[in-house]
Amino acid sequence: MKRLLIVAHAPSPNTLKLREAAQRGAQHPDIEGIEVVVKAPLDTVPDDVLACDAVLMGTTENLGYMSGALKDFFDRCYYPVLEEKQGLPCALYIRAGLDGTGTRRAVESIVTGLRWNWAQEPLTLHGEWQEGFCGQVEELAQAMAAGLEAGVI
């Protein structure tokens, strides 16, 4: 069974809705053979990354950068997974009050260093909160899980 790891920072009720939407999408009833593991960045350890076949990350935009929690995840996991997880399929969603470009650029830089492969373009959810953001994250996670199940990512 393949494993999709969702590492998502959820400091507010709305970002928790996004993480739940990601889990719901990844566990769509039409997708079988995928184990979904959902963790907060501060609870994620290198072994979680080493045991997964793809990773979906979620972060808030904090002062034009990723959340400190997601940065901490990268700081702790970078070197322990660097050699073994090159080519790991990944995706990202950003809950941005502004435009999310600094956050995206920072995560892309780290992902490049890890030599992970983007399964999809990063999704930026910017501006005032919209309930439709949940649907977008759910679709992203569903596509990730379906692609992993089909062996195309």
PyMOL commands that set and color helices and strands:
alter all, ss='L'
color gray80, all
select helices_A, chain A and resi 13-26+41-43+46-50+68-82+101-114+132-150
alter helices_A, ss='H'
color red, helices_A
select strands_A, chain A and resi 2-8+34-39+54-62+65-66+89-96+117-118+123-126
alter strands_A, ss='S'
color yellow, strands_A
deselect
rebuild
show_as cartoon
